[in-house]
Amino acid sequence: MRRDMKSSAILAIVVATMAFAQQSAAQTPDAIDPLVVQDARLASIATRMLVANDHLCRQHMPVTGIVLHSSDQYKGGVAQGAFRNGNIAVEAVVPGSAAAIAGVEADDGLAAIANGPVSELESQGQAPLRDSAYAALADLHGQREIEITVRREGVESLIRMAPPQGCRALVEVLSDRGISARSDGRVIQVSYGLASAADDSQLAVIFAHEMGHLVLEHRRRLTAAGVEKGFLGEFGKNRRLNRQVEVEADRIAVHLLANAGYDPASAAAFWRTRLGRRAGGGLLRSGTYPSPEARAALSESEIAEYLTDRERPSDAAHLMSLRDQPFD
């Protein structure tokens, strides 16, 4: 496989944002296909979720539906013809997205973004060149129409599209075969093991929880409060506040699901499945997370109090008000 929890690989353009330098793990050609499937699934869910909940976010981006990769992500060469159209290429396109409607196809090379040739892009630190392309695309936020130039079998074509606006975030499937997901406020990561084990409804619940951290700006708030993660995060104030943000993310997740047209009750159902219990930590669950049954009950309580017979989309005002309140 080609990515680990410290690395960045194929990030859906549906979640393009400003340059976010991550170490790209060495990749091999025979590892691509299984991850392409999961990248495409997560990109489709992310497209739907990020657009539907744009009104809850303070940072935005065009949601095009393109998934990119670059040749500098791969060790030992790549499959013959994989980057025949350019060093930054389209890995997949979300069906029905702005890019799909405009005619972008898998294997198209990316030649230019707006008026800027991609040949002038520079890698940031050890991040792959693909990340710089995402940054340039994200910077087109606020334009009614955006332009890219693609190269297909030696012929360059200008493509115009009018993508919807969505929350600004990076999304990726990692090669890790474990059962894990996380968000640091800019990137939402789901392990290959978890994504491949989940059906689409379950993957949406997983994504909604991690997106909840992003929407409620938990990383910024925890950093401002001096909260530690890791081993020290299991004690005292660190543990209390780390647990608080997990509860907040579970609560807002049902609103994010409902806004995107998913059944919010799928959250409670997920936490009661074997996969949900594994994702919740199993017997070795960290003290910063409630039990899976407690998370299911919390989801049901949130729905009963705030979503039953309410107008959509939900603005989750009782939770969004927490975003600007410092942790004590």
ROSE-340575 format. One record per residue (C-alpha): x, y, z; residue number from 0; chain. Coordinates in nm, 4 decimals, always signed. Example, Ala and Ser with C-alpha at 12.3 -4.5 7.8 and 13.67 -1.06 7.14 Angstrom:
<nodes>
<xx +1.2300 | yy -0.4500 | zz +0.7800 | num 0 | cadena A>;
<xx +1.3670 | yy -0.1060 | zz +0.7140 | num 1 | cadena A>;
</nodes>
This chain:
<nodes>
<xx +0.0000 | yy +0.0000 | zz +0.0000 | num 0 | cadena A>;
<xx +0.1162 | yy +0.3569 | zz -0.0404 | num 1 | cadena A>;
<xx +0.0303 | yy +0.5810 | zz +0.2554 | num 2 | cadena A>;
<xx +0.0753 | yy +0.5897 | zz +0.6302 | num 3 | cadena A>;
<xx -0.0821 | yy +0.8046 | zz +0.9040 | num 4 | cadena A>;
<xx +0.1978 | yy +1.0619 | zz +0.8666 | num 5 | cadena A>;
<xx +0.1769 | yy +1.0832 | zz +0.4902 | num 6 | cadena A>;
<xx -0.0324 | yy +1.2535 | zz +0.2307 | num 7 | cadena A>;
<xx -0.1400 | yy +1.0824 | zz -0.0860 | num 8 | cadena A>;
<xx -0.4278 | yy +1.1264 | zz -0.3265 | num 9 | cadena A>;
<xx -0.6421 | yy +1.4079 | zz -0.1931 | num 10 | cadena A>;
<xx -0.9781 | yy +1.4683 | zz -0.3562 | num 11 | cadena A>;
<xx -1.0062 | yy +1.8097 | zz -0.5177 | num 12 | cadena A>;
<xx -1.3474 | yy +1.8170 | zz -0.3634 | num 13 | cadena A>;
<xx -1.1433 | yy +1.9002 | zz -0.0600 | num 14 | cadena A>;
<xx -0.8692 | yy +2.1184 | zz -0.2037 | num 15 | cadena A>;
<xx -0.7279 | yy +2.3749 | zz +0.0372 | num 16 | cadena A>;
<xx -0.4217 | yy +2.5912 | zz +0.0908 | num 17 | cadena A>;
<xx -0.0913 | yy +2.4099 | zz +0.0802 | num 18 | cadena A>;
<xx -0.0742 | yy +2.1570 | zz +0.3565 | num 19 | cadena A>;
<xx +0.2725 | yy +2.0049 | zz +0.3587 | num 20 | cadena A>;
<xx +0.2786 | yy +1.6390 | zz +0.4450 | num 21 | cadena A>;
<xx +0.5392 | yy +1.3737 | zz +0.3794 | num 22 | cadena A>;
<xx +0.4230 | yy +1.1597 | zz +0.0885 | num 23 | cadena A>;
<xx +0.4926 | yy +0.7916 | zz +0.1422 | num 24 | cadena A>;
<xx +0.6702 | yy +0.5989 | zz -0.1307 | num 25 | cadena A>;
<xx +0.4183 | yy +0.4242 | zz -0.3487 | num 26 | cadena A>;
<xx +0.4303 | yy +0.1331 | zz -0.5901 | num 27 | cadena A>;
<xx +0.2199 | yy +0.0840 | zz -0.9044 | num 28 | cadena A>;
<xx +0.0583 | yy -0.2429 | zz -0.7910 | num 29 | cadena A>;
<xx -0.0843 | yy -0.0711 | zz -0.4822 | num 30 | cadena A>;
<xx -0.2881 | yy +0.1849 | zz -0.6737 | num 31 | cadena A>;
<xx -0.6091 | yy +0.0114 | zz -0.7801 | num 32 | cadena A>;
<xx -0.7570 | yy -0.0822 | zz -0.4379 | num 33 | cadena A>;
<xx -0.6935 | yy +0.2682 | zz -0.3080 | num 34 | cadena A>;
<xx -0.8433 | yy +0.4267 | zz -0.6189 | num 35 | cadena A>;
<xx -1.1714 | yy +0.2551 | zz -0.5341 | num 36 | cadena A>;
<xx -1.1700 | yy +0.3874 | zz -0.1772 | num 37 | cadena A>;
<xx -1.0498 | yy +0.7336 | zz -0.2843 | num 38 | cadena A>;
<xx -1.3438 | yy +0.7572 | zz -0.5234 | num 39 | cadena A>;
<xx -1.5957 | yy +0.6405 | zz -0.2609 | num 40 | cadena A>;
<xx -1.4702 | yy +0.8864 | zz -0.0016 | num 41 | cadena A>;
<xx -1.4564 | yy +1.1678 | zz -0.2586 | num 42 | cadena A>;
<xx -1.8215 | yy +1.1100 | zz -0.3499 | num 43 | cadena A>;
<xx -1.9296 | yy +1.1195 | zz +0.0147 | num 44 | cadena A>;
<xx -1.7098 | yy +1.4201 | zz +0.0881 | num 45 | cadena A>;
<xx -1.8518 | yy +1.6112 | zz -0.2090 | num 46 | cadena A>;
<xx -2.2042 | yy +1.5640 | zz -0.0798 | num 47 | cadena A>;
<xx -2.1203 | yy +1.6431 | zz +0.2825 | num 48 | cadena A>;
<xx -1.8979 | yy +1.9445 | zz +0.2243 | num 49 | cadena A>;
<xx -2.1405 | yy +2.1171 | zz -0.0113 | num 50 | cadena A>;
<xx -2.4514 | yy +2.0494 | zz +0.1984 | num 51 | cadena A>;
<xx -2.2884 | yy +2.1884 | zz +0.5121 | num 52 | cadena A>;
<xx -2.1088 | yy +2.4864 | zz +0.3636 | num 53 | cadena A>;
<xx -2.3285 | yy +2.7223 | zz +0.5677 | num 54 | cadena A>;
<xx -2.1692 | yy +2.5879 | zz +0.8862 | num 55 | cadena A>;
<xx -1.8082 | yy +2.6527 | zz +0.7827 | num 56 | cadena A>;
<xx -1.5970 | yy +2.9668 | zz +0.7942 | num 57 | cadena A>;
<xx -1.3512 | yy +2.8598 | zz +0.5245 | num 58 | cadena A>;
<xx -1.4718 | yy +2.7624 | zz +0.1794 | num 59 | cadena A>;
<xx -1.3532 | yy +2.6256 | zz -0.1538 | num 60 | cadena A>;
<xx -1.4833 | yy +2.5208 | zz -0.4957 | num 61 | cadena A>;
<xx -1.5974 | yy +2.1571 | zz -0.4887 | num 62 | cadena A>;
<xx -1.5129 | yy +2.0242 | zz -0.8351 | num 63 | cadena A>;
<xx -1.5151 | yy +1.6465 | zz -0.7896 | num 64 | cadena A>;
<xx -1.1629 | yy +1.5858 | zz -0.9226 | num 65 | cadena A>;
<xx -0.9190 | yy +1.3474 | zz -0.7525 | num 66 | cadena A>;
<xx -0.5550 | yy +1.4197 | zz -0.8376 | num 67 | cadena A>;
<xx -0.2224 | yy +1.2452 | zz -0.7987 | num 68 | cadena A>;
<xx +0.1329 | yy +1.3296 | zz -0.9076 | num 69 | cadena A>;
<xx +0.4208 | yy +1.1174 | zz -1.0338 | num 70 | cadena A>;
<xx +0.6495 | yy +1.2167 | zz -0.7445 | num 71 | cadena A>;
<xx +0.4341 | yy +1.0070 | zz -0.5105 | num 72 | cadena A>;
<xx +0.5585 | yy +0.6791 | zz -0.6562 | num 73 | cadena A>;
<xx +0.8829 | yy +0.4898 | zz -0.6039 | num 74 | cadena A>;
<xx +1.0411 | yy +0.2593 | zz -0.8558 | num 75 | cadena A>;
<xx +0.8557 | yy +0.4184 | zz -1.1438 | num 76 | cadena A>;
<xx +0.4888 | yy +0.3942 | zz -1.2340 | num 77 | cadena A>;
<xx +0.2780 | yy +0.1764 | zz -1.4575 | num 78 | cadena A>;
<xx +0.3474 | yy +0.2438 | zz -1.8234 | num 79 | cadena A>;
<xx +0.1452 | yy +0.5387 | zz -1.9459 | num 80 | cadena A>;
<xx +0.0148 | yy +0.6316 | zz -1.5991 | num 81 | cadena A>;
<xx +0.1334 | yy +0.9934 | zz -1.6350 | num 82 | cadena A>;
<xx +0.1508 | yy +1.0101 | zz -2.0124 | num 83 | cadena A>;
<xx -0.0470 | yy +1.3343 | zz -2.0059 | num 84 | cadena A>;
<xx +0.1546 | yy +1.5138 | zz -1.7383 | num 85 | cadena A>;
<xx +0.3184 | yy +1.4802 | zz -1.3984 | num 86 | cadena A>;
<xx -0.0030 | yy +1.5870 | zz -1.2223 | num 87 | cadena A>;
<xx -0.2979 | yy +1.3824 | zz -1.3416 | num 88 | cadena A>;
<xx -0.6623 | yy +1.3113 | zz -1.2702 | num 89 | cadena A>;
<xx -0.6946 | yy +0.9829 | zz -1.0837 | num 90 | cadena A>;
<xx -1.0750 | yy +0.9828 | zz -1.0705 | num 91 | cadena A>;
<xx -1.3776 | yy +1.2068 | zz -1.1186 | num 92 | cadena A>;
<xx -1.6837 | yy +1.2004 | zz -0.8929 | num 93 | cadena A>;
<xx -1.9902 | yy +1.1077 | zz -1.1029 | num 94 | cadena A>;
<xx -2.2316 | yy +1.3965 | zz -1.1451 | num 95 | cadena A>;
<xx -1.9812 | yy +1.6511 | zz -1.0164 | num 96 | cadena A>;
<xx -1.8970 | yy +1.9819 | zz -1.1828 | num 97 | cadena A>;
<xx -1.5831 | yy +1.8272 | zz -1.3316 | num 98 | cadena A>;
<xx -1.7725 | yy +1.5274 | zz -1.4691 | num 99 | cadena A>;
<xx -2.0326 | yy +1.7531 | zz -1.6288 | num 100 | cadena A>;
<xx -1.7577 | yy +1.9697 | zz -1.7800 | num 101 | cadena A>;
<xx -1.5906 | yy +1.6659 | zz -1.9377 | num 102 | cadena A>;
<xx -1.2860 | yy +1.6034 | zz -1.7184 | num 103 | cadena A>;
<xx -1.1768 | yy +1.2392 | zz -1.7418 | num 104 | cadena A>;
<xx -0.9534 | yy +1.0043 | zz -1.5468 | num 105 | cadena A>;
<xx -0.5911 | yy +1.0110 | zz -1.6727 | num 106 | cadena A>;
<xx -0.6215 | yy +1.3693 | zz -1.7998 | num 107 | cadena A>;
<xx -0.3039 | yy +1.5615 | zz -1.7278 | num 108 | cadena A>;
<xx -0.3396 | yy +1.8927 | zz -1.5487 | num 109 | cadena A>;
<xx -0.1622 | yy +2.1539 | zz -1.7586 | num 110 | cadena A>;
<xx -0.2842 | yy +2.4815 | zz -1.6055 | num 111 | cadena A>;
<xx -0.5028 | yy +2.6172 | zz -1.3263 | num 112 | cadena A>;
<xx -0.6725 | yy +2.9419 | zz -1.4240 | num 113 | cadena A>;
<xx -0.3898 | yy +3.1296 | zz -1.5965 | num 114 | cadena A>;
<xx -0.1093 | yy +2.9528 | zz -1.4132 | num 115 | cadena A>;
<xx +0.0835 | yy +2.6683 | zz -1.5796 | num 116 | cadena A>;
<xx +0.1312 | yy +2.3778 | zz -1.3407 | num 117 | cadena A>;
<xx +0.4920 | yy +2.3614 | zz -1.4601 | num 118 | cadena A>;
<xx +0.5476 | yy +2.6713 | zz -1.2449 | num 119 | cadena A>;
<xx +0.4156 | yy +2.5080 | zz -0.9290 | num 120 | cadena A>;
<xx +0.6715 | yy +2.4265 | zz -0.6618 | num 121 | cadena A>;
<xx +0.6525 | yy +2.1548 | zz -0.3993 | num 122 | cadena A>;
<xx +0.6213 | yy +2.2753 | zz -0.0415 | num 123 | cadena A>;
<xx +0.8816 | yy +2.1038 | zz +0.1720 | num 124 | cadena A>;
<xx +0.8541 | yy +1.7276 | zz +0.1256 | num 125 | cadena A>;
<xx +0.4915 | yy +1.7359 | zz +0.0124 | num 126 | cadena A>;
<xx +0.4152 | yy +1.6001 | zz -0.3358 | num 127 | cadena A>;
<xx +0.3619 | yy +1.8445 | zz -0.6200 | num 128 | cadena A>;
<xx -0.0029 | yy +1.7403 | zz -0.6228 | num 129 | cadena A>;
<xx -0.0546 | yy +1.9319 | zz -0.2954 | num 130 | cadena A>;
<xx +0.0534 | yy +2.2569 | zz -0.4601 | num 131 | cadena A>;
<xx -0.2054 | yy +2.1990 | zz -0.7327 | num 132 | cadena A>;
<xx -0.4756 | yy +2.1567 | zz -0.4696 | num 133 | cadena A>;
<xx -0.3686 | yy +2.4802 | zz -0.3061 | num 134 | cadena A>;
<xx -0.3923 | yy +2.6686 | zz -0.6356 | num 135 | cadena A>;
<xx -0.7386 | yy +2.5271 | zz -0.7048 | num 136 | cadena A>;
<xx -0.8605 | yy +2.6131 | zz -0.3573 | num 137 | cadena A>;
<xx -0.7484 | yy +2.9706 | zz -0.4042 | num 138 | cadena A>;
<xx -1.0099 | yy +3.0054 | zz -0.6788 | num 139 | cadena A>;
<xx -1.2801 | yy +3.0175 | zz -0.4099 | num 140 | cadena A>;
<xx -1.5443 | yy +3.2815 | zz -0.4681 | num 141 | cadena A>;
<xx -1.5376 | yy +3.2696 | zz -0.8490 | num 142 | cadena A>;
<xx -1.8606 | yy +3.1768 | zz -1.0250 | num 143 | cadena A>;
<xx -1.6650 | yy +2.9903 | zz -1.2910 | num 144 | cadena A>;
<xx -1.3188 | yy +2.8403 | zz -1.2799 | num 145 | cadena A>;
<xx -1.0920 | yy +2.7282 | zz -1.5622 | num 146 | cadena A>;
<xx -0.8411 | yy +2.4476 | zz -1.5890 | num 147 | cadena A>;
<xx -0.6435 | yy +2.3252 | zz -1.8869 | num 148 | cadena A>;
<xx -0.6114 | yy +1.9510 | zz -1.9296 | num 149 | cadena A>;
<xx -0.3872 | yy +1.7524 | zz -2.1602 | num 150 | cadena A>;
<xx -0.5327 | yy +1.4401 | zz -2.3204 | num 151 | cadena A>;
<xx -0.3235 | yy +1.2333 | zz -2.5627 | num 152 | cadena A>;
<xx -0.1077 | yy +1.5334 | zz -2.6445 | num 153 | cadena A>;
<xx -0.3944 | yy +1.7768 | zz -2.7009 | num 154 | cadena A>;
<xx -0.4605 | yy +2.0575 | zz -2.4512 | num 155 | cadena A>;
<xx -0.8161 | yy +2.1731 | zz -2.3843 | num 156 | cadena A>;
<xx -0.9532 | yy +2.4584 | zz -2.1762 | num 157 | cadena A>;
<xx -1.2306 | yy +2.3399 | zz -1.9476 | num 158 | cadena A>;
<xx -1.4682 | yy +2.5740 | zz -1.7695 | num 159 | cadena A>;
<xx -1.6832 | yy +2.4635 | zz -1.4797 | num 160 | cadena A>;
<xx -1.9045 | yy +2.6220 | zz -1.2176 | num 161 | cadena A>;
<xx -1.8514 | yy +2.4098 | zz -0.9064 | num 162 | cadena A>;
<xx -2.0567 | yy +2.4640 | zz -0.5925 | num 163 | cadena A>;
<xx -1.8980 | yy +2.6050 | zz -0.2819 | num 164 | cadena A>;
<xx -1.8194 | yy +2.3775 | zz +0.0101 | num 165 | cadena A>;
<xx -1.6342 | yy +2.3579 | zz +0.3366 | num 166 | cadena A>;
<xx -1.2602 | yy +2.3800 | zz +0.2920 | num 167 | cadena A>;
<xx -1.0774 | yy +2.0645 | zz +0.3924 | num 168 | cadena A>;
<xx -0.8399 | yy +1.7979 | zz +0.2689 | num 169 | cadena A>;
<xx -0.9658 | yy +1.4402 | zz +0.2552 | num 170 | cadena A>;
<xx -0.7625 | yy +1.1255 | zz +0.2050 | num 171 | cadena A>;
<xx -0.7720 | yy +0.7494 | zz +0.2356 | num 172 | cadena A>;
<xx -0.4517 | yy +0.6205 | zz +0.3926 | num 173 | cadena A>;
<xx -0.2878 | yy +0.2878 | zz +0.3168 | num 174 | cadena A>;
<xx -0.3045 | yy +0.1910 | zz +0.6833 | num 175 | cadena A>;
<xx -0.4969 | yy -0.1353 | zz +0.7154 | num 176 | cadena A>;
<xx -0.6034 | yy -0.0521 | zz +1.0690 | num 177 | cadena A>;
<xx -0.9456 | yy +0.0764 | zz +1.1750 | num 178 | cadena A>;
<xx -0.8954 | yy +0.4483 | zz +1.2279 | num 179 | cadena A>;
<xx -0.9944 | yy +0.7984 | zz +1.1204 | num 180 | cadena A>;
<xx -0.8915 | yy +1.1442 | zz +1.2333 | num 181 | cadena A>;
<xx -0.9079 | yy +1.5157 | zz +1.1610 | num 182 | cadena A>;
<xx -0.6637 | yy +1.7897 | zz +1.2546 | num 183 | cadena A>;
<xx -0.8781 | yy +2.0827 | zz +1.1445 | num 184 | cadena A>;
<xx -0.7458 | yy +2.0889 | zz +0.7892 | num 185 | cadena A>;
<xx -0.7340 | yy +1.7284 | zz +0.6770 | num 186 | cadena A>;
<xx -0.9752 | yy +1.4392 | zz +0.7278 | num 187 | cadena A>;
<xx -0.8069 | yy +1.0986 | zz +0.7094 | num 188 | cadena A>;
<xx -0.9687 | yy +0.7556 | zz +0.6940 | num 189 | cadena A>;
<xx -0.7579 | yy +0.4400 | zz +0.6927 | num 190 | cadena A>;
<xx -0.7900 | yy +0.1992 | zz +0.4042 | num 191 | cadena A>;
<xx -0.8824 | yy -0.0747 | zz +0.6491 | num 192 | cadena A>;
<xx -1.1764 | yy +0.1223 | zz +0.7848 | num 193 | cadena A>;
<xx -1.2953 | yy +0.2586 | zz +0.4493 | num 194 | cadena A>;
<xx -1.2886 | yy -0.0828 | zz +0.2820 | num 195 | cadena A>;
<xx -1.4745 | yy -0.2468 | zz +0.5724 | num 196 | cadena A>;
<xx -1.7541 | yy +0.0138 | zz +0.5806 | num 197 | cadena A>;
<xx -2.0517 | yy +0.0408 | zz +0.3496 | num 198 | cadena A>;
<xx -2.1385 | yy +0.3831 | zz +0.2087 | num 199 | cadena A>;
<xx -2.3768 | yy +0.4703 | zz +0.4924 | num 200 | cadena A>;
<xx -2.1183 | yy +0.3748 | zz +0.7540 | num 201 | cadena A>;
<xx -1.8420 | yy +0.5623 | zz +0.5738 | num 202 | cadena A>;
<xx -2.0644 | yy +0.8718 | zz +0.5732 | num 203 | cadena A>;
<xx -2.1038 | yy +0.8425 | zz +0.9529 | num 204 | cadena A>;
<xx -1.7276 | yy +0.8096 | zz +0.9960 | num 205 | cadena A>;
<xx -1.6697 | yy +1.1107 | zz +0.7732 | num 206 | cadena A>;
<xx -1.9407 | yy +1.3141 | zz +0.9493 | num 207 | cadena A>;
<xx -1.7765 | yy +1.2641 | zz +1.2884 | num 208 | cadena A>;
<xx -1.4362 | yy +1.3749 | zz +1.1595 | num 209 | cadena A>;
<xx -1.5926 | yy +1.6645 | zz +0.9705 | num 210 | cadena A>;
<xx -1.7559 | yy +1.7675 | zz +1.2970 | num 211 | cadena A>;
<xx -1.4106 | yy +1.8335 | zz +1.4403 | num 212 | cadena A>;
<xx -1.3332 | yy +2.0557 | zz +1.1432 | num 213 | cadena A>;
<xx -1.6629 | yy +2.2480 | zz +1.1541 | num 214 | cadena A>;
<xx -1.6345 | yy +2.3124 | zz +1.5285 | num 215 | cadena A>;
<xx -1.2651 | yy +2.4027 | zz +1.4902 | num 216 | cadena A>;
<xx -1.1613 | yy +2.1679 | zz +1.7667 | num 217 | cadena A>;
<xx -0.7901 | yy +2.1680 | zz +1.6892 | num 218 | cadena A>;
<xx -0.7724 | yy +2.5474 | zz +1.7138 | num 219 | cadena A>;
<xx -0.9696 | yy +2.5490 | zz +2.0369 | num 220 | cadena A>;
<xx -0.7667 | yy +2.2698 | zz +2.1965 | num 221 | cadena A>;
<xx -0.4403 | yy +2.4333 | zz +2.0987 | num 222 | cadena A>;
<xx -0.5551 | yy +2.7626 | zz +2.2495 | num 223 | cadena A>;
<xx -0.6342 | yy +2.5766 | zz +2.5721 | num 224 | cadena A>;
<xx -0.2908 | yy +2.4127 | zz +2.5753 | num 225 | cadena A>;
<xx -0.4392 | yy +2.0632 | zz +2.5507 | num 226 | cadena A>;
<xx -0.2037 | yy +1.7749 | zz +2.4773 | num 227 | cadena A>;
<xx -0.2817 | yy +1.4701 | zz +2.2650 | num 228 | cadena A>;
<xx -0.1210 | yy +1.1279 | zz +2.2762 | num 229 | cadena A>;
<xx -0.0131 | yy +0.9780 | zz +2.6094 | num 230 | cadena A>;
<xx -0.0563 | yy +1.3031 | zz +2.8031 | num 231 | cadena A>;
<xx -0.4022 | yy +1.3402 | zz +2.6522 | num 232 | cadena A>;
<xx -0.5243 | yy +1.0570 | zz +2.8772 | num 233 | cadena A>;
<xx -0.4916 | yy +1.2554 | zz +3.1990 | num 234 | cadena A>;
<xx -0.6566 | yy +1.5426 | zz +3.3847 | num 235 | cadena A>;
<xx -0.7683 | yy +1.8471 | zz +3.1895 | num 236 | cadena A>;
<xx -0.6311 | yy +1.6997 | zz +2.8667 | num 237 | cadena A>;
<xx -0.8500 | yy +1.3931 | zz +2.8968 | num 238 | cadena A>;
<xx -1.1586 | yy +1.5929 | zz +2.9946 | num 239 | cadena A>;
<xx -1.1351 | yy +1.8334 | zz +2.7006 | num 240 | cadena A>;
<xx -1.0305 | yy +1.5687 | zz +2.4492 | num 241 | cadena A>;
<xx -1.3382 | yy +1.3717 | zz +2.5506 | num 242 | cadena A>;
<xx -1.5550 | yy +1.6846 | zz +2.5271 | num 243 | cadena A>;
<xx -1.4624 | yy +1.7450 | zz +2.1637 | num 244 | cadena A>;
<xx -1.5389 | yy +1.3822 | zz +2.0758 | num 245 | cadena A>;
<xx -1.8846 | yy +1.4233 | zz +2.2260 | num 246 | cadena A>;
<xx -1.9369 | yy +1.7502 | zz +2.0368 | num 247 | cadena A>;
<xx -1.8285 | yy +1.5833 | zz +1.7109 | num 248 | cadena A>;
<xx -2.0736 | yy +1.2971 | zz +1.7655 | num 249 | cadena A>;
<xx -2.3551 | yy +1.5411 | zz +1.8329 | num 250 | cadena A>;
<xx -2.2986 | yy +1.7602 | zz +1.5287 | num 251 | cadena A>;
<xx -2.2385 | yy +1.4568 | zz +1.3072 | num 252 | cadena A>;
<xx -2.6108 | yy +1.3772 | zz +1.2960 | num 253 | cadena A>;
<xx -2.6816 | yy +1.7325 | zz +1.1739 | num 254 | cadena A>;
<xx -2.4147 | yy +1.7050 | zz +0.9030 | num 255 | cadena A>;
<xx -2.5624 | yy +1.3738 | zz +0.7892 | num 256 | cadena A>;
<xx -2.9174 | yy +1.5068 | zz +0.7824 | num 257 | cadena A>;
<xx -2.8162 | yy +1.8166 | zz +0.5867 | num 258 | cadena A>;
<xx -2.6527 | yy +1.5964 | zz +0.3222 | num 259 | cadena A>;
<xx -2.9596 | yy +1.3770 | zz +0.2875 | num 260 | cadena A>;
<xx -2.8305 | yy +1.0806 | zz +0.4862 | num 261 | cadena A>;
<xx -3.0431 | yy +0.9229 | zz +0.7567 | num 262 | cadena A>;
<xx -2.9082 | yy +1.0689 | zz +1.0843 | num 263 | cadena A>;
<xx -3.0193 | yy +0.7504 | zz +1.2613 | num 264 | cadena A>;
<xx -2.7430 | yy +0.5706 | zz +1.0723 | num 265 | cadena A>;
<xx -2.4978 | yy +0.7154 | zz +1.3265 | num 266 | cadena A>;
<xx -2.6514 | yy +0.5251 | zz +1.6179 | num 267 | cadena A>;
<xx -2.6840 | yy +0.2149 | zz +1.4023 | num 268 | cadena A>;
<xx -2.3155 | yy +0.2317 | zz +1.3101 | num 269 | cadena A>;
<xx -2.1895 | yy +0.2530 | zz +1.6675 | num 270 | cadena A>;
<xx -2.3857 | yy -0.0628 | zz +1.7499 | num 271 | cadena A>;
<xx -2.2276 | yy -0.2678 | zz +1.4712 | num 272 | cadena A>;
<xx -1.9178 | yy -0.4805 | zz +1.5141 | num 273 | cadena A>;
<xx -1.7276 | yy -0.2363 | zz +1.2920 | num 274 | cadena A>;
<xx -1.8534 | yy +0.0583 | zz +1.4974 | num 275 | cadena A>;
<xx -1.7363 | yy -0.1063 | zz +1.8181 | num 276 | cadena A>;
<xx -1.3956 | yy -0.1695 | zz +1.6619 | num 277 | cadena A>;
<xx -1.3746 | yy +0.1888 | zz +1.5358 | num 278 | cadena A>;
<xx -1.4721 | yy +0.3042 | zz +1.8842 | num 279 | cadena A>;
<xx -1.1621 | yy +0.1400 | zz +2.0283 | num 280 | cadena A>;
<xx -1.2844 | yy -0.2025 | zz +2.1360 | num 281 | cadena A>;
<xx -1.1526 | yy -0.3359 | zz +2.4659 | num 282 | cadena A>;
<xx -0.8516 | yy -0.1030 | zz +2.4454 | num 283 | cadena A>;
<xx -1.0641 | yy +0.2080 | zz +2.4007 | num 284 | cadena A>;
<xx -0.9010 | yy +0.5349 | zz +2.5032 | num 285 | cadena A>;
<xx -1.0594 | yy +0.7160 | zz +2.7948 | num 286 | cadena A>;
<xx -1.1075 | yy +1.0192 | zz +2.5725 | num 287 | cadena A>;
<xx -1.3863 | yy +0.8350 | zz +2.3873 | num 288 | cadena A>;
<xx -1.7271 | yy +0.7364 | zz +2.5270 | num 289 | cadena A>;
<xx -1.8284 | yy +0.3744 | zz +2.4784 | num 290 | cadena A>;
<xx -1.9864 | yy +0.2875 | zz +2.1411 | num 291 | cadena A>;
<xx -2.3228 | yy +0.2333 | zz +2.3124 | num 292 | cadena A>;
<xx -2.2964 | yy +0.5736 | zz +2.4800 | num 293 | cadena A>;
<xx -2.2192 | yy +0.7288 | zz +2.1421 | num 294 | cadena A>;
<xx -2.5223 | yy +0.5583 | zz +1.9880 | num 295 | cadena A>;
<xx -2.7466 | yy +0.6815 | zz +2.2684 | num 296 | cadena A>;
<xx -2.6035 | yy +1.0339 | zz +2.2372 | num 297 | cadena A>;
<xx -2.6806 | yy +1.0363 | zz +1.8639 | num 298 | cadena A>;
<xx -3.0372 | yy +0.9264 | zz +1.9297 | num 299 | cadena A>;
<xx -3.0827 | yy +1.1923 | zz +2.1978 | num 300 | cadena A>;
<xx -2.9503 | yy +1.4646 | zz +1.9664 | num 301 | cadena A>;
<xx -3.1894 | yy +1.3611 | zz +1.6911 | num 302 | cadena A>;
<xx -3.4890 | yy +1.3468 | zz +1.9244 | num 303 | cadena A>;
<xx -3.4234 | yy +1.6906 | zz +2.0686 | num 304 | cadena A>;
<xx -3.3020 | yy +1.8864 | zz +1.7666 | num 305 | cadena A>;
<xx -3.3855 | yy +1.7129 | zz +1.4381 | num 306 | cadena A>;
<xx -3.7295 | yy +1.5538 | zz +1.4711 | num 307 | cadena A>;
<xx -3.9849 | yy +1.7587 | zz +1.2731 | num 308 | cadena A>;
<xx -3.7358 | yy +2.0435 | zz +1.2273 | num 309 | cadena A>;
<xx -3.6766 | yy +2.2300 | zz +0.9049 | num 310 | cadena A>;
<xx -3.3686 | yy +2.1439 | zz +0.7039 | num 311 | cadena A>;
<xx -3.0951 | yy +2.2294 | zz +0.6633 | num 312 | cadena A>;
<xx -3.0090 | yy +2.2334 | zz +1.0303 | num 313 | cadena A>;
<xx -2.7949 | yy +2.5202 | zz +1.1525 | num 314 | cadena A>;
<xx -2.7060 | yy +2.3316 | zz +1.4733 | num 315 | cadena A>;
<xx -2.7012 | yy +2.6692 | zz +1.6491 | num 316 | cadena A>;
<xx -2.6700 | yy +2.5188 | zz +1.9970 | num 317 | cadena A>;
<xx -2.3459 | yy +2.3513 | zz +1.8909 | num 318 | cadena A>;
<xx -2.2106 | yy +2.6190 | zz +1.6569 | num 319 | cadena A>;
<xx -2.2249 | yy +2.8684 | zz +1.9452 | num 320 | cadena A>;
<xx -1.9535 | yy +2.6633 | zz +2.1154 | num 321 | cadena A>;
<xx -1.7043 | yy +2.7386 | zz +1.8389 | num 322 | cadena A>;
<xx -1.6123 | yy +3.0802 | zz +1.9771 | num 323 | cadena A>;
<xx -1.6213 | yy +2.9827 | zz +2.3427 | num 324 | cadena A>;
<xx -1.2801 | yy +2.9081 | zz +2.4940 | num 325 | cadena A>;
<xx -1.2338 | yy +2.5831 | zz +2.6825 | num 326 | cadena A>;
<xx -1.1968 | yy +2.6246 | zz +3.0576 | num 327 | cadena A>;
</nodes>
